Amino acid sequence: MMNYGYTSMMGGVSIFGPFVWLIVLVDLILVGIWLWQQISKK
């Protein structure tokens, strides 16, 4: 729902929408793993 409105504001790059969200999800997962490692070290 929000994805379509967001990508259309970007100038009609709706084709790259899923790829951008996929990259963001991967980044969040990697950051989560890194944070978990930092916490588990202590």
C-alpha positions as CSV (number, residue, x, y, z in Angstrom):
1,M,0.0,0.0,0.0
2,M,2.6,2.5,1.2
3,N,5.2,1.0,-1.2
4,Y,3.3,2.2,-4.3
5,G,2.8,5.7,-3.0
6,Y,6.4,6.0,-2.0
7,T,7.8,4.7,-5.3
8,S,5.5,6.9,-7.4
9,M,6.8,9.9,-5.4
10,M,10.3,8.8,-6.4
11,G,9.4,9.4,-10.0
12,G,7.9,6.2,-11.2
13,V,10.7,3.8,-10.3
14,S,8.1,1.2,-9.2
15,I,10.2,-1.4,-11.1
16,F,13.0,-1.0,-8.6
17,G,10.7,-0.8,-5.6
18,P,10.9,-4.5,-4.7
19,F,14.7,-4.5,-5.2
20,V,15.1,-1.4,-2.9
21,W,12.9,-3.1,-0.2
22,L,14.9,-6.3,-0.6
23,I,18.2,-4.5,0.0
24,V,16.7,-2.6,3.0
25,L,15.5,-5.9,4.5
26,V,18.9,-7.6,4.0
27,D,20.6,-4.5,5.6
28,L,18.3,-4.7,8.6
29,I,19.0,-8.4,9.0
30,L,22.7,-7.9,8.8
31,V,22.5,-5.0,11.3
32,G,20.4,-7.2,13.6
33,I,22.9,-10.1,13.4
34,W,25.8,-7.6,14.1
35,L,23.9,-6.1,17.1
36,W,23.2,-9.6,18.4
37,Q,26.9,-10.5,18.2
38,Q,27.8,-7.3,20.0
39,I,25.3,-8.0,22.8
40,S,26.3,-11.7,23.1
41,K,29.9,-10.8,23.5
42,K,29.3,-9.0,26.8
